[in-house]
């Protein structure tokens, strides 16, 4: 399917898809039905093994563009393909199992001025098959006006009560991305959205927050939930090191990064501790607790989870 010759779009909606036949139509329809803005929808099929491609091809709509990757390379690589093909003034990422609420894009663009490079709204959650949506963030958990790099770093932690801003789905000014040369790290499959947004902010992007939620994050029972492993945290620490090698942070962001690093190391030690306990490696467990006492405090987490579940029943 070739790029269309429709009126120059205000927003390019980029949808990376892999085996998304069961739900991608809702995502595409939610983007096409946005009122008050010219939209093109770019679907990047990441070598799906189902009939995702057939569903996209069935759209007899010049605003829908299909790009087929030659091999499965992950969401970051797929988004890079979509971003490169985008023609809109703004680019919005939409996961194939999520959808936009009516008016989302026009509400965001109405808040933009010449100084704004990124537009962000809160997200809501919706269990698959249900109608009700629940705010992901509670009141006061998001900044009121602008998302800074320091705030982004300090709210992307593990094993804490802090809601991760990595779940936000920003809309980016395409000209800014082109001028700064910001792309996804294609080999990164853990936290790819975090590093992309962090790179934008490190390049000096102004990210404006808005109040009205417009992005629905769908929770499906068959979704593959990532269970954090020691190896995953090692990857995050390595990617953080890469990020720090590419950017010089201000004092506030640097302090936030130091806090994040300590948090990741503590989380890694906790997972090692659990591994040692389950494996009956008592001496290694005691040694780890001695060297990293904070890791043992996280043993309270599974107990707390069970207590909360019991209180709900």
Secondary structure, DSSP 8 states (H G I E B T S, - for coil): ------S--SEEEEEEESS-TTTHHHHHHHHHT--SS-EEEEEEE-S-SSSHHHHHHT---TTEEEEE-SS---HHHHHHHHHHH--SSEEEE--TT-EE-TTHHHHHHTT--TT-SEEE--EEEEETT----EESS-TTSS-SSEE-HHHHHHT--SSSSS--GGG---EEEHHHHHHHT----TT--SSHHHHHHHHHHHTT--EEE-SS--EEEEE-TTS------HHHHHHHHHHHHHHHHH----HHHHHHHHHHHHHHHHHHHHHHHHHHHHTT-HHHHHHHHHH-HHHHHTTHHHHHHHHHHHHH-
